[in-house]
Amino acid sequence: MFRALRFGAGAAAAAGSAAMTYTYMTTTAEQRRERGMFAALPHAYAQELAGFLEKARFSGPLPPAIARCRFNELMPQPLNPQFKVCVVEFNVPGAKNGGTDKGANGHRVDSIPIANGVIKTGNSCEIVKYYDTKHDEFAKYVQKFDALIVRINPGQLSQGTMPGTQERFDSLMNDMLKKGKLVWSSPDVQTKMGAKDALVGIKNLSCGLEDTFAYYSADDLESGFKKTCAFQPRVIKQNRGSA
């Protein structure tokens, strides 16, 4: 396969080894030796394939065959992206991994896949952490982005942070919107749609479920939830966030 690629087999020929090559590119020789990785892979061919994929990443959207591959780490950023995007995260001070929504690497489990999905289109996407103690630095840094994807659980910016952190963050996001930047989701959308009872408001639409209910008192929960559980298994969640 590697020799065929040398003679111009193209991106499709590389697709099956894209993930393997990315691993090769992002590990040191010592790490590969310790893990017994690529023991049978000729070094020259590995370098050739790595170079091919590196160039492909920076020439616009990746070929579909390679774009379909999953990468568990953040991919290299394109050199000349049309748009610059970032995923915004926040780690709760003192919480294990930064919060119950984070994995062992300190990121939300969907942050790296989201960022890589943007990168595969030929655009750049960084993962940027927000710190309540470094608000001004963050505000200055994010000005370069065309869009921000906010992946912060409702309520987290009020956990172990300085007073007014949520308000300062929301104000910054609103300022970005006024400058023509895109923010997903905006503070306004978070306020109106961030709570689970938004699902009750759309339950009669084609995208909703008619047997969706909200309970605002202990008595309503006891009577209503018991009644629905008598017919089928139910899912119960707190109304806002998981913080």
N, C-alpha and C positions, 0 to 999 in steps of 0.2 A: 504493500500500500504506500509506504513512504517513498519507494523508488518510483512508483507510478506518479506520485505527486511531483517529483523532481522534473518530470517531463510534461508538466502542465495539465494534470488531470483535473484541476479546478477545485472549487470549494466543496462540491459534493463529495469528492474523494476524501476530504479532510474531516467531514462531519462526524464519522464514527469515532474519531480520536480527539475531538475537540476538548472534551472534558479531561482526557488523559494529558493532553498537551498543556492545558491550563494548570493542572496540578504540577507538571514538570516546571513550568515557568514561575510558579509561586512558592516553590520549595528550594531549599539550599541543597548542595551536594551532600552535606552531612546528614540532613534530614532524610534524603532519599536513601542513603546508605543504611541509616539506622532502621528504617522501615522496610528495607529490601525492595524498594520500588524501582521499576524500570531496569531491573538487572539484565534483562535480555534485549533491551532497546539500544541499538547503535547510537552513540552520542551524536554523530554527524546528522543522521536522519531526524533525530529529535529536535535538534537545533533548526534544521531546515523547515520542519513542520511548524515549529513555534514561530519562526519568522514569517511564514506564510499567513498564519492566523493573526499575528500581530498587525500586519499590514491590512488585512481584511477588516479588522475592527475599526480602522480609521478612514474608511472610504465610503462612509454613509451606512445605511442599514446593512446588517449582516445578512449573508445568504440564508434563506429559510432553513436549509438543512443544518446549519451551525446554530442559528438563532433558536432552534427548538431544543438544543442541549441545555441542561440545567447546570448552573455553576453555584456551588455552595458558598463561595467567597465573592466579594465585590470585584467585578471585572475591571480591567484597566479603562481609564477614561479616554474617549476619542480626542484626538489632537485638535480637530477643527469642527466642533459640534455646532449645529444650527441653533439649538436652544440649550440653555444651561438650567438644570433642575436640581433640587435637593430634597431629600427626605429628612424631616426634622423629628428628632427623638428627644426624650427627656428621661434621665435616670433619677428615680426618687432617692434622695439622700439617705444613706444607711440601709436601704432595702437590698435584699439579696438579688444579685444580677441587675439591680436597678429597678425592680418592680416585678409583680406577678405576671406581667405581660411580656417579660423578656426571657430570652434563652440564656444559656451559660455564657455566651459571648457578649452579653450585655445589650443585644439588639432585640427588637421585636422580631418574631419569627418570619414576618412578611416583609421586613424592611429591605433586606438584601435582594430577595426576588423582585420586589417592586423596582429598586434601583437598577438592577440588571436588565429588567424589561425595558426601561428607558434607554439604557446604554445600547441595547441590541438594535434600537431604531436609528442609531448613529448620533444620538444626543448624549450629553453628559449628565450624570446624576451622582452627586455625593451624598453621604449620610452625615448630617451635621447635628451635634448634640447642643441642646439649649441648657444653659446653666443660669439659675436665677441670680447668681453672684457676678455673672459676666454678661449682663444684658446688653450693655452698650457695645461690647466687642462683637456679640452675636449680630446685633442690629446693623453694624457696619459691614460685617462679612457677607450677610445674605443679600446685600444690595446688588450683587453681581448676577444673581439668579433671575431667570425669566419666570420661574414658577416654584412654589414650595408645596410639598406634600407633607402635611402635618400628621404625624403618627404619635399623638400624645393622648393618653386616656383622659377623659373628663375627670377632673378632681385631682389629678396628679400634681398639677402646678401649685396646689395648696397644701401639699404634704411635705412638711419639713422645710418649707421655703420662706423667704422673707415676705412680710405682709405686702399685698398688692401685686404679687408676681403674675397671677392670672390676668389681671387688668392690664399690666404693662405688656404682656405678651400679646393679648388681644388687640391692644392699641397699635402695636407694631404691625401685626398682620393686616389690620384695616388700612394703615398707612401704605403698605405694599400694594394693596388692592387699588388705592387711589392713584398710585403711580403706574397703573396698568399691568401690574404683575398678577399672576394667577396664584390663588391660595386654595388648596383643597385639604380639609374643608374649612371654610371661612368661619370666623367667630359667630356670625349671624346664623349660618347653617347649623353650627354646633349647638347653639342655643335652642333653635327651633326643632332640629331633627336628631340631636345627640342623645336624647333620652329614649328608652325602649318603648314608651307609650306612643311614639310616632308610628309604631307598627299597628297600633289600634286605629289610628287615624286613616290608615290606608287599607284596612282589612277588607273593605268591600270593593277595592280595585282589583284588576286582573293580576297584579303582582302581590296581592295580600292574601291572608288566610282569614276566613270569616270567624273562626273560633279563636280569635286572639283577644285577650282581655287584660285590663289593668285594674289592680286592686290598690286602693289608697287608704285602707284601714284594716286593722287586724280582723274585724268581724267580716268584712267583705272577702278577705283572703280565705278565711276559714270556711265560709259557706260556699263561695263561688269556686274555689280551687278544688275542694272536696267533690263538688258536683261534677266538674269536668273530668276529674281523675276517675270517676266511676265508669266512664265510657272508653277511655284510651290513655296511654301514657302521655304525660305533659312535660313541657320544658318551662322552668321558672327562672327568671333572672331579675336582679334588682333594676330599678328604673333607669338609673343614670350611671354609666361607666362601670368599671370594676375596681376602682381605686379604693 
